[in-house]
Amino acid sequence: MPPLECSPSVNRAAASVESKMATMQHKIFCVREFIKTEPATAVQRVFRLRFNIQTPTGKSICRSNHQFEQMGCLYKGKSSG
Protein backbone atom coordinates (compact mmCIF):
# COMPACT_ATOMS: atom_id res chain seq x y z
CA MET A 1 0.00 0.00 0.00
CA PRO A 2 1.53 3.40 -0.98
CA PRO A 3 2.09 5.96 1.80
CA LEU A 4 -0.55 8.63 2.27
CA GLU A 5 0.36 12.04 0.94
CA CYS A 6 -0.97 15.40 2.00
CA SER A 7 -2.41 17.78 -0.52
CA PRO A 8 0.01 20.52 -1.69
CA SER A 9 -1.86 23.16 0.29
CA VAL A 10 -1.42 21.17 3.52
CA ASN A 11 2.30 20.71 2.82
CA ARG A 12 2.73 24.45 2.21
CA ALA A 13 0.85 25.27 5.41
CA ALA A 14 3.02 22.90 7.44
CA ALA A 15 6.19 24.33 5.90
CA SER A 16 5.14 27.90 6.67
CA VAL A 17 4.38 26.97 10.28
CA GLU A 18 7.76 25.30 10.69
CA SER A 19 9.60 28.29 9.24
CA LYS A 20 8.02 30.62 11.82
CA MET A 21 8.97 28.46 14.79
CA ALA A 22 12.76 28.55 14.93
CA THR A 23 13.97 26.71 17.98
CA MET A 24 16.92 27.88 20.00
CA GLN A 25 18.84 24.88 18.62
CA HIS A 26 18.18 26.13 15.08
CA LYS A 27 19.28 29.68 15.92
CA ILE A 28 22.48 28.49 17.59
CA PHE A 29 23.24 26.25 14.63
CA CYS A 30 22.77 29.15 12.21
CA VAL A 31 25.01 31.52 14.17
CA ARG A 32 27.78 28.92 14.47
CA GLU A 33 27.60 28.11 10.75
CA PHE A 34 27.50 31.81 9.83
CA ILE A 35 30.69 32.40 11.81
CA LYS A 36 32.36 29.48 9.99
CA THR A 37 31.12 30.07 6.44
CA GLU A 38 29.87 33.71 6.36
CA PRO A 39 27.32 33.81 3.50
CA ALA A 40 23.76 33.23 4.68
CA THR A 41 23.06 31.12 1.58
CA ALA A 42 25.75 28.65 2.64
CA VAL A 43 24.18 28.49 6.10
CA GLN A 44 20.78 27.80 4.52
CA ARG A 45 22.23 24.97 2.44
CA VAL A 46 23.82 23.25 5.45
CA PHE A 47 20.71 23.88 7.57
CA ARG A 48 18.46 22.21 5.00
CA LEU A 49 20.75 19.17 4.85
CA ARG A 50 20.98 18.91 8.64
CA PHE A 51 17.37 19.48 9.71
CA ASN A 52 15.43 18.70 6.51
CA ILE A 53 12.96 21.55 7.10
CA GLN A 54 12.42 24.93 5.47
CA THR A 55 15.40 27.16 6.07
CA PRO A 56 15.31 30.48 7.90
CA THR A 57 15.58 33.52 5.67
CA GLY A 58 18.96 35.08 5.04
CA LYS A 59 17.72 38.16 6.86
CA SER A 60 16.84 36.20 10.01
CA ILE A 61 20.21 34.42 9.96
CA CYS A 62 22.03 37.75 9.74
CA ARG A 63 19.77 39.24 12.44
CA SER A 64 20.51 36.33 14.83
CA ASN A 65 24.23 36.70 14.18
CA HIS A 66 24.10 40.45 14.74
CA GLN A 67 22.13 39.97 17.98
CA PHE A 68 24.70 37.44 19.19
CA GLU A 69 27.59 39.79 18.38
CA GLN A 70 25.93 42.78 20.07
CA MET A 71 24.38 41.14 23.13
CA GLY A 72 26.31 37.89 23.52
CA CYS A 73 23.09 35.86 23.59
CA LEU A 74 20.18 34.87 21.38
CA TYR A 75 17.33 35.34 23.83
CA LYS A 76 14.85 38.10 23.18
CA GLY A 77 14.93 41.01 25.55
CA LYS A 78 11.90 42.09 27.54
CA SER A 79 9.12 43.42 25.39
CA SER A 80 7.25 46.56 26.29
CA GLY A 81 3.63 46.23 27.29
JOSULZI-V417942 format. One record per helix or strand of 2 or more residues. SS is the DSSP state (@ for helix, = for strand). FROM is the first residue (numbers start at 0). LEN is the number of residues. If there is no record, write none. Layout:
((SS | FROM | LEN) (SS | FROM | LEN))
This chain:
((@ | 7 | 13) (@ | 23 | 14) (@ | 39 | 12) (@ | 57 | 14))
